[in-house]
């Protein structure tokens, strides 16, 4: 207790040097909590957005459907089995049919995925109802990324060409009935949504679907022959991988930030021991054992971390709170990454991260404070008392 | 050992490495100090005064011979045991005061009592008493940087005396002070020596200090050349 009291007094007495170290350490702490909050917030928001817009409560995929294999894409569909048809009829699921196609905006060809979905669906947030209307015209829906890429606007007509079930090419004009805005790039980039019945008719695949999106909250997933259930764990695995890689990237940043802050503490300790040699000699002359002095200097260094947590709480908490309340705007360029990233990320700070970081900072600061302080144990008190600078 | 004998030095030799050879700072010294003495080790620079004080203060070890302090032979003491003896029984006064710069006058004087784990109430009383002895009761909240040299040395005396040690070792305590301050400080120490029966041992070559000594030990080239009682 005495060592803590003396260390605190010495630390505060050191003035600006202490506060600079404390500020650098608290900056590292706040930045790490912020960075981790952003990644956590992104993960959380992305999963919410994906659930609401794309995957609902899970999906059944036709067993030949592989979204990453263009060669098998046109075979990855089948008639809705009775179990899934029942879910669809009960409003618990919505089928989606996917086929490859080309569009010709401004006379330039662009390969796309043509997706059919029921305009009456309310399983996902996709504003499918915009596709309802005149049965003579095919009303289509595109996302704003697709609209920007093709320079298509609402009510524009565009030619679409596809191959039917027999491999025959056909083409027609479709009208852009609506442009939706979503953070989920995977239902937007290079995709055009049209009514399911129209696409089934165009391709000759009546009653067929590629995958079925289940409503949120459906917990039981019966086994359906020829169809594979994909839960959130599988559907989010890609996002999880990205978040994991971002977290590792973040870890590198944490290490750099923390190393810089610890270097400042280490430097201060080395300088302290050099400058305060006479003080060390005095402590020993007054009856402190060498290890008591080592402990005093180590605690002094380690207390930088405690003060930095307090300082971080004082200036960092309001800042972190404001960012969490108003969000952190992501650069426009991230829209094109194909990742689910919200325009504004609302960081989610975890108590676990804060506690872990506090412990890590405390332990590492103690270690870097102890390393130079060990020199005191080998110091001759008579030489220390003759120290040049106090 | 005589009951009043508190320090005994026998055939004390201290050598320091110097270049390829050695420098002999103390060469076969024999001395005894008794309780309540007001003694000084005098001599020119380099005669071994500070080295002798450091060995008596258990801050350094002899190369040969022995120093027995309060019945403890320096040969048998570990570094930790030596620290405990200094903590309980010794006070130090240095030429450059060696006050802890971030502490107030009160806290500087209080420091040795914190190491002795004395209770807050006892500590406060002892510190205020000590500061009263040295006439600094009005400066308790001042920091060393706000004090004059004489005041700093008085704080150092209060710090050395606060635990009422048996021995106070003072190394050139007046070297940085003017005549008035030196005189005042020496009077303070004489008073404490008389009232508390504390043994004072000085290392000095300052005539102002020498004129107050009751026993003068002259060291020349690491050897005792004279040991005389000058005031009885």
HADDOCK unambig.tbl for C-alpha pairs under 7 A between the chains (distance, minus, plus):
assign (segid A and resid 10 and name CA) (segid B and resid 102 and name CA) 6.23 0.50 0.50
assign (segid A and resid 13 and name CA) (segid B and resid 102 and name CA) 4.92 0.50 0.50
assign (segid A and resid 279 and name CA) (segid B and resid 98 and name CA) 6.90 0.50 0.50
assign (segid A and resid 279 and name CA) (segid B and resid 100 and name CA) 6.63 0.50 0.50
assign (segid A and resid 282 and name CA) (segid B and resid 98 and name CA) 6.41 0.50 0.50
assign (segid A and resid 284 and name CA) (segid B and resid 83 and name CA) 6.96 0.50 0.50
assign (segid A and resid 285 and name CA) (segid B and resid 59 and name CA) 6.99 0.50 0.50
assign (segid A and resid 285 and name CA) (segid B and resid 86 and name CA) 6.83 0.50 0.50
assign (segid A and resid 286 and name CA) (segid B and resid 86 and name CA) 6.42 0.50 0.50
assign (segid A and resid 286 and name CA) (segid B and resid 87 and name CA) 5.75 0.50 0.50
assign (segid A and resid 286 and name CA) (segid B and resid 112 and name CA) 6.34 0.50 0.50
assign (segid A and resid 287 and name CA) (segid B and resid 83 and name CA) 4.65 0.50 0.50
assign (segid A and resid 287 and name CA) (segid B and resid 84 and name CA) 5.91 0.50 0.50
assign (segid A and resid 287 and name CA) (segid B and resid 86 and name CA) 5.02 0.50 0.50
assign (segid A and resid 287 and name CA) (segid B and resid 87 and name CA) 3.84 0.50 0.50
assign (segid A and resid 288 and name CA) (segid B and resid 83 and name CA) 6.07 0.50 0.50
assign (segid A and resid 289 and name CA) (segid B and resid 80 and name CA) 5.75 0.50 0.50
assign (segid A and resid 289 and name CA) (segid B and resid 83 and name CA) 5.60 0.50 0.50
assign (segid A and resid 381 and name CA) (segid B and resid 59 and name CA) 6.20 0.50 0.50
assign (segid A and resid 382 and name CA) (segid B and resid 59 and name CA) 6.32 0.50 0.50
assign (segid A and resid 382 and name CA) (segid B and resid 60 and name CA) 6.85 0.50 0.50
